[in-house]
């Protein structure tokens, strides 16, 4: 029988960086008792991203942050949208270059993630924010 469910995960960020949500997502998926299906995650913001990335070596995430800081620097004079500070428009560009949606298969009741994969909210702003991730699961 086809089943579905929805949920929202709130993530409090402190500064720009990666915030792993694999645990809360996995816990909620287990509670849904779906053997095979699809999980969709959607971040309800335009200045942060969702991504699946290595969760073993934190240097990978630091390297990504260094790369994006070079690619889209805060305070670049090209940007006119600075209503919330010099990191405002760079945060929007970072989001446009990444994603706010993820689809993850569920196989045998578990997320089909690789050994070193984790699910992250990537905060692109320097100030603390409360980020909301909408989750939808469908399957049997």
C-alpha positions in Angstrom: 0.0 0.0 0.0 1.4 3.4 -1.0 2.0 5.7 2.0 3.2 9.2 2.3 4.1 11.7 5.1 5.4 15.2 5.6 7.6 16.7 8.3 9.6 19.9 9.0 13.1 20.0 10.4 14.3 23.3 12.0 18.0 24.0 11.9 19.6 26.8 13.9 22.7 28.1 12.3 25.3 30.3 14.1 27.6 31.4 11.3 28.3 30.5 7.7 29.1 26.8 7.3 27.7 23.3 7.2 25.1 21.9 9.5 24.6 18.1 9.3 21.0 16.9 9.4 21.5 13.3 8.5 20.5 12.1 12.0 17.2 13.8 12.3 16.3 13.0 8.7 17.2 9.3 9.2 15.2 9.1 12.5 12.1 10.5 10.8 12.4 8.2 7.8 12.6 5.2 10.1 9.4 6.3 11.9 7.5 6.3 8.6 7.9 2.5 8.2 8.4 2.7 4.4 10.5 0.0 2.9 11.0 1.4 -0.6 10.2 4.9 -1.7 11.5 8.4 -2.2 12.4 11.2 0.3 12.3 14.7 -1.0 13.9 17.5 1.1 13.2 21.2 0.3 15.0 24.1 2.1 12.6 27.1 2.4 15.2 29.8 2.0 17.1 31.7 -0.7 20.4 32.2 1.1 21.3 28.7 2.2 21.5 25.3 0.4 21.0 21.6 0.9 23.6 19.2 -0.2 24.9 15.7 0.2 28.6 15.8 0.9 31.3 13.7 2.6 30.8 13.5 6.4 34.1 11.8 7.3 36.8 14.5 6.7 35.7 18.0 7.7 38.5 19.5 5.5 36.3 18.7 2.5 33.6 21.1 3.8 36.3 23.7 4.7 37.7 23.4 1.2 34.2 24.0 -0.3 33.8 27.1 1.8 37.2 28.4 0.8 36.4 27.8 -2.9 33.0 29.5 -2.7 34.6 32.4 -0.8 37.0 32.9 -3.7 34.2 32.4 -6.3 31.6 34.7 -4.7 33.3 37.0 -2.2 31.4 39.1 0.3 31.3 42.8 -0.4 32.1 42.4 -4.2 31.3 45.7 -5.8 29.4 44.0 -8.6 26.4 43.4 -6.3 23.8 46.1 -5.7 21.5 44.0 -3.5 23.1 44.6 -0.1 19.9 45.3 2.0 21.1 42.9 4.7 24.8 43.4 4.5 27.8 42.6 2.3 27.1 38.8 2.5 23.5 39.3 1.3 23.8 38.9 -2.5 26.8 36.5 -2.3 24.5 34.2 -0.2 21.9 34.3 -3.0 24.5 33.5 -5.7 25.9 30.6 -3.6 22.3 29.2 -3.3 21.8 29.6 -7.1 25.0 27.6 -7.8 24.0 24.8 -5.4 20.5 23.5 -4.6 17.6 23.8 -2.2 16.0 20.4 -3.1 17.3 16.9 -2.7 15.7 13.5 -3.6 17.0 10.5 -1.8 15.8 6.9 -2.6 14.7 4.8 0.3 15.7 1.1 0.0 14.9 -1.6 2.6 13.7 1.1 5.0 16.9 3.2 4.8 18.2 6.2 3.0 20.3 5.1 0.0 23.3 7.2 1.1 26.9 6.1 0.4 29.2 5.2 3.3 30.7 8.7 3.6 27.7 10.8 2.6 25.9 13.1 4.9 23.0 15.6 4.4 23.8 19.2 5.1 22.2 22.6 5.4 24.9 24.9 4.1 24.4 28.3 5.6 25.7 31.1 3.3 25.1 34.0 5.7 27.4 35.2 8.4 24.7 35.8 11.0 22.6 33.2 12.9 19.4 32.0 11.2 16.6 29.6 11.8 16.3 27.4 8.6 13.4 25.1 7.8 13.6 22.0 5.8 10.4 20.5 4.5 10.4 16.7 4.1 8.1 14.6 2.0 8.2 10.8 1.9 6.3 8.5 -0.4 6.6 4.7 -0.8 5.5 1.3 0.3 
